[in-house]
Amino acid sequence: MAAITAGYAIDLHTHSLRSDGALSPAELVKRAAARGVKIQALSDHDTLAGIAEATATGESLGVRIIPATELNTESEWGDAHVLGYFIDPQDAALEDRLRWLRENRGRRIELMVGNLNALGYAVDLVRVLEIAQGGALGRPHLAQALFEKGYVKSYDAAFDTLLAKDSPAYVARVGLSPIEAVTLVREHGGVPSLAHPGTVLGLDELLPELVAVGLAGIEAYYGEHTPEMTARCLDRARTLDLVPTGGSDFHGRGDHGTDLGGVFVPPETIERLESRRGRA
């Protein structure tokens, strides 16, 4: 990785190898601390498995860890993901639901490996599992395996070619709709925010539906947003009484996201999000 330089103090969107990131939760928090992050949400996909490790490391380094998860969804709305903040890692009923999502993730990747093999791309499921290191399986692990075999020129290129939604190898997710994801977070005491809204199809139509079931925030501050997209999100936040959230979406794999603390998030965001706990 590149040399570590200073970043901003708040990062509400980060991933470890408990899902599709490259670093362990402890390594991730250490890097965040070195970048100057003081408040970090660990938001692995469909799991809270890294929260305890991240929290322990954060306590030793002066980094407050907010327990969170990013729920991927499958619907006509495109990549409408929901970040759930202030989730209880000890919530057994929620873990049952997240386990179901992870199991479906695993089956999906198995099917995609089969499709790729049928198309002549000899990817080994065992190697994909090795790359995941026990984390929640996803396309990033498959992308790494394809890159290692030389089937794509880069890790990122895999998503534009062999793993794209219009590829014959692609398999749709079996999981939650955006409304179900927001509802799930609310039912378990969390605060839901819409992740990277630039990937949502029909954003202005979807937002009121999500607000109606308890959406509290929108990720206005995001590395891949244009100034116009950020302004649009801030306008929707004002209109719909949403908290503008933000984060790096750091994975440590390929070019996706920015470095930890790479996106400015206003300090008042944390207090505003906390004020939405228990409010549907």
C-alpha positions as CSV (number, residue, x, y, z in Angstrom):
1,M,0.0,0.0,0.0
2,A,1.0,3.6,-0.5
3,A,2.7,5.6,2.3
4,I,0.3,6.6,5.1
5,T,-0.6,10.3,5.2
6,A,-3.1,12.3,7.3
7,G,-6.8,12.0,6.7
8,Y,-10.0,13.3,8.3
9,A,-11.1,12.3,11.8
10,I,-14.4,10.5,10.9
11,D,-14.9,7.6,8.6
12,L,-18.3,5.9,8.7
13,H,-17.8,3.3,5.9
14,T,-14.9,0.8,6.1
15,H,-14.4,-2.9,5.4
16,S,-12.2,-5.6,6.8
17,L,-11.4,-9.1,5.7
18,R,-14.5,-10.2,7.7
19,S,-16.3,-9.4,4.5
20,D,-14.4,-8.2,1.4
21,G,-11.7,-6.0,2.7
22,A,-8.0,-6.9,2.6
23,L,-7.0,-6.1,6.2
24,S,-8.0,-7.7,9.5
25,P,-10.2,-5.6,11.8
26,A,-7.2,-4.8,14.0
27,E,-4.9,-3.9,11.0
28,L,-7.7,-1.8,9.6
29,V,-8.1,0.2,12.8
30,K,-4.4,0.6,13.2
31,R,-4.2,2.1,9.7
32,A,-7.1,4.3,10.4
33,A,-5.5,5.6,13.6
34,A,-2.2,6.3,11.7
35,R,-4.3,8.3,9.3
36,G,-5.7,10.4,12.1
37,V,-9.2,8.8,12.2
38,K,-10.8,9.2,15.7
39,I,-14.3,7.8,15.0
40,Q,-14.6,4.8,12.6
41,A,-17.6,2.6,11.7
42,L,-16.6,-0.9,10.8
43,S,-19.3,-1.8,8.2
44,D,-18.6,-5.2,6.8
45,H,-21.1,-6.7,4.5
46,D,-23.8,-8.7,6.2
47,T,-21.7,-9.4,9.3
48,L,-20.6,-8.0,12.7
49,A,-17.9,-10.6,13.2
50,G,-15.1,-8.0,13.3
51,I,-16.6,-5.6,15.8
52,A,-15.0,-7.0,18.9
53,E,-11.5,-7.1,17.5
54,A,-11.9,-3.6,16.0
55,T,-13.2,-2.2,19.3
56,A,-10.4,-3.7,21.4
57,T,-7.8,-2.2,19.0
58,G,-9.6,1.1,18.9
59,E,-9.7,1.4,22.6
60,S,-5.9,1.0,22.7
61,L,-5.4,3.6,20.0
62,G,-8.0,6.2,20.9
63,V,-10.3,5.3,18.0
64,R,-14.0,5.0,18.8
65,I,-15.5,2.1,16.8
66,I,-19.2,2.4,15.8
67,P,-20.6,-1.1,15.2
68,A,-22.2,-1.2,11.8
69,T,-22.9,-3.4,8.8
70,E,-23.6,-2.8,5.1
71,L,-26.6,-4.7,3.8
72,N,-26.5,-5.4,0.1
73,T,-29.8,-5.6,-1.6
74,E,-31.2,-7.0,-4.9
75,S,-34.0,-5.1,-6.6
76,E,-34.9,-2.9,-9.6
77,W,-33.2,0.0,-7.8
78,G,-29.7,-1.1,-8.7
79,D,-27.0,-1.2,-6.1
80,A,-29.1,0.3,-3.2
81,H,-27.1,-0.7,-0.2
82,V,-28.0,0.2,3.4
83,L,-25.6,1.0,6.2
84,G,-26.8,0.1,9.6
85,Y,-25.2,2.0,12.5
86,F,-25.1,1.4,16.2
87,I,-26.0,-2.3,15.8
88,D,-25.6,-4.6,18.8
89,P,-23.1,-7.4,17.9
90,Q,-24.7,-9.6,20.6
91,D,-28.1,-9.5,19.0
92,A,-28.7,-13.2,18.3
93,A,-31.9,-12.7,16.3
94,L,-30.1,-10.3,14.0
95,E,-27.1,-12.6,13.6
96,D,-29.5,-15.4,12.5
97,R,-30.8,-13.0,9.7
98,L,-27.2,-12.0,8.8
99,R,-26.2,-15.6,8.6
100,W,-28.9,-16.3,6.2
101,L,-27.7,-13.5,4.0
102,R,-24.1,-14.8,4.2
103,E,-25.2,-18.3,3.3
104,N,-26.9,-16.9,0.2
105,R,-23.7,-15.0,-0.6
106,G,-21.8,-18.3,-0.5
107,R,-24.2,-20.1,-2.7
108,R,-24.2,-17.2,-5.2
109,I,-20.4,-17.3,-5.5
110,E,-20.4,-21.1,-5.9
111,L,-22.9,-20.7,-8.8
112,M,-20.7,-17.9,-10.4
113,V,-17.6,-20.1,-10.1
114,G,-19.6,-22.9,-11.9
115,N,-20.7,-20.4,-14.6
116,L,-17.1,-19.2,-15.1
117,N,-15.8,-22.7,-15.4
118,A,-18.4,-23.5,-18.0
119,L,-17.3,-20.4,-19.9
120,G,-13.7,-21.7,-19.9
121,Y,-12.4,-19.7,-17.0
122,A,-10.8,-22.3,-14.6
123,V,-11.4,-20.6,-11.3
124,D,-11.1,-22.9,-8.2
125,L,-13.7,-22.4,-5.5
126,V,-11.1,-23.6,-2.9
127,R,-8.9,-20.7,-3.9
128,V,-11.8,-18.2,-3.7
129,L,-12.5,-19.4,-0.1
130,E,-8.8,-19.1,0.7
131,I,-8.8,-15.5,-0.4
132,A,-11.9,-14.8,1.7
133,Q,-10.2,-16.1,4.8
134,G,-13.5,-16.9,6.4
135,G,-15.1,-13.6,5.6
136,A,-18.5,-13.1,4.0
137,L,-18.1,-14.2,0.4
138,G,-18.5,-11.7,-2.4
139,R,-17.5,-10.8,-5.9
140,P,-14.2,-9.1,-4.7
141,H,-12.9,-12.5,-3.7
142,L,-13.8,-13.9,-7.1
143,A,-12.2,-10.9,-8.8
144,Q,-8.9,-11.6,-7.0
145,A,-9.0,-15.2,-8.1
146,L,-9.6,-14.2,-11.7
147,F,-6.7,-11.7,-11.6
148,E,-4.4,-14.3,-10.1
149,K,-5.1,-16.6,-13.0
150,G,-4.5,-13.9,-15.5
151,Y,-8.0,-13.8,-16.9
152,V,-8.3,-10.0,-16.3
153,K,-5.7,-7.3,-16.5
154,S,-6.5,-6.0,-13.0
155,Y,-8.7,-6.7,-10.0
156,D,-10.9,-3.8,-10.9
157,A,-11.3,-4.9,-14.5
158,A,-13.0,-8.1,-13.4
159,F,-16.1,-6.1,-12.3
160,D,-16.3,-4.4,-15.7
161,T,-16.1,-7.7,-17.7
162,L,-16.5,-11.2,-16.3
163,L,-18.3,-10.2,-13.1
164,A,-20.5,-7.4,-14.5
165,K,-24.2,-7.7,-14.2
166,D,-24.6,-8.3,-17.9
167,S,-22.0,-11.1,-18.0
168,P,-23.2,-14.6,-18.6
169,A,-21.3,-15.6,-15.4
170,Y,-23.3,-13.2,-13.2
171,V,-25.8,-14.5,-10.6
172,A,-28.2,-12.2,-8.9
173,R,-28.3,-12.0,-5.2
174,V,-30.9,-13.6,-3.1
175,G,-31.6,-11.3,-0.2
176,L,-33.3,-8.2,1.0
177,S,-35.0,-5.4,-0.9
178,P,-33.9,-1.9,0.1
179,I,-37.1,-1.5,2.1
180,E,-36.5,-4.8,3.9
181,A,-32.9,-3.7,4.7
182,V,-34.0,-0.4,6.3
183,T,-36.7,-2.2,8.2
184,L,-34.3,-4.9,9.5
185,V,-31.9,-2.2,10.8
186,R,-34.7,-0.4,12.5
187,E,-36.2,-3.5,14.1
188,H,-32.9,-4.2,15.7
189,G,-32.3,-0.8,17.1
190,G,-29.9,0.5,14.5
191,V,-29.8,3.7,12.4
192,P,-30.0,3.1,8.7
193,S,-28.3,5.3,6.0
194,L,-28.4,4.8,2.2
195,A,-24.9,3.9,1.0
196,H,-23.2,5.4,-2.1
197,P,-26.5,6.8,-3.6
198,G,-24.8,7.3,-6.9
199,T,-25.2,3.6,-7.6
200,V,-29.0,3.7,-7.0
201,L,-31.4,3.7,-10.0
202,G,-34.4,6.0,-9.5
203,L,-33.0,7.6,-6.4
204,D,-35.6,10.3,-6.1
205,E,-38.4,7.7,-6.3
206,L,-36.8,5.3,-3.8
207,L,-35.9,7.8,-1.1
208,P,-39.4,8.6,0.1
209,E,-40.2,4.9,0.3
210,L,-37.2,4.3,2.5
211,V,-37.9,7.4,4.7
212,A,-41.4,6.0,5.3
213,V,-39.9,2.9,6.9
214,G,-37.2,4.6,8.9
215,L,-34.3,5.7,6.8
216,A,-32.3,8.2,8.8
217,G,-29.3,9.1,6.6
218,I,-27.9,9.4,3.1
219,E,-24.2,9.0,2.3
220,A,-23.7,12.5,0.8
221,Y,-19.9,12.6,1.4
222,Y,-18.4,9.8,-0.8
223,G,-15.1,9.6,-2.7
224,E,-16.7,8.8,-6.1
225,H,-19.3,11.6,-5.9
226,T,-19.0,14.5,-8.2
227,P,-19.6,17.9,-6.6
228,E,-23.0,17.9,-8.3
229,M,-23.9,14.5,-6.8
230,T,-22.8,15.6,-3.3
231,A,-24.9,18.8,-3.7
232,R,-27.9,16.7,-4.8
233,C,-27.6,14.4,-1.8
234,L,-27.3,17.3,0.6
235,D,-30.5,18.8,-1.0
236,R,-32.4,15.5,-0.5
237,A,-31.1,15.4,3.0
238,R,-32.6,18.8,3.8
239,T,-35.8,18.1,2.0
240,L,-36.4,14.6,3.6
241,D,-34.8,15.4,7.0
242,L,-32.0,12.9,6.6
243,V,-28.6,13.1,8.2
244,P,-25.8,13.5,5.6
245,T,-23.3,10.7,6.3
246,G,-20.0,9.8,4.6
247,G,-17.0,7.6,4.5
248,S,-14.1,6.2,2.5
249,D,-15.7,2.8,1.6
250,F,-12.1,1.5,2.2
251,H,-11.5,-2.1,1.2
252,G,-7.7,-2.1,0.5
253,R,-8.4,-4.0,-2.7
254,G,-8.0,-2.4,-6.1
255,D,-9.0,1.2,-6.7
256,H,-12.4,1.0,-5.1
257,G,-13.1,3.7,-2.5
258,T,-10.6,6.1,-1.0
259,D,-8.0,5.7,1.8
260,L,-9.2,5.6,5.4
261,G,-10.3,9.1,6.5
262,G,-10.1,10.2,2.9
263,V,-13.6,11.9,2.9
264,F,-14.5,14.8,5.0
265,V,-17.5,14.1,7.3
266,P,-18.8,17.0,9.5
267,P,-18.3,16.5,13.2
268,E,-22.0,17.0,14.0
269,T,-22.8,13.9,12.0
270,I,-22.2,11.6,14.9
271,E,-24.5,13.4,17.3
272,R,-27.2,13.7,14.7
273,L,-27.0,10.0,13.9
274,E,-27.1,9.1,17.6
275,S,-30.2,11.3,18.0
276,R,-32.0,9.1,15.5
277,R,-31.6,5.9,17.5
278,G,-35.0,4.6,18.4
279,R,-36.8,6.9,15.9
280,A,-38.5,5.2,13.0
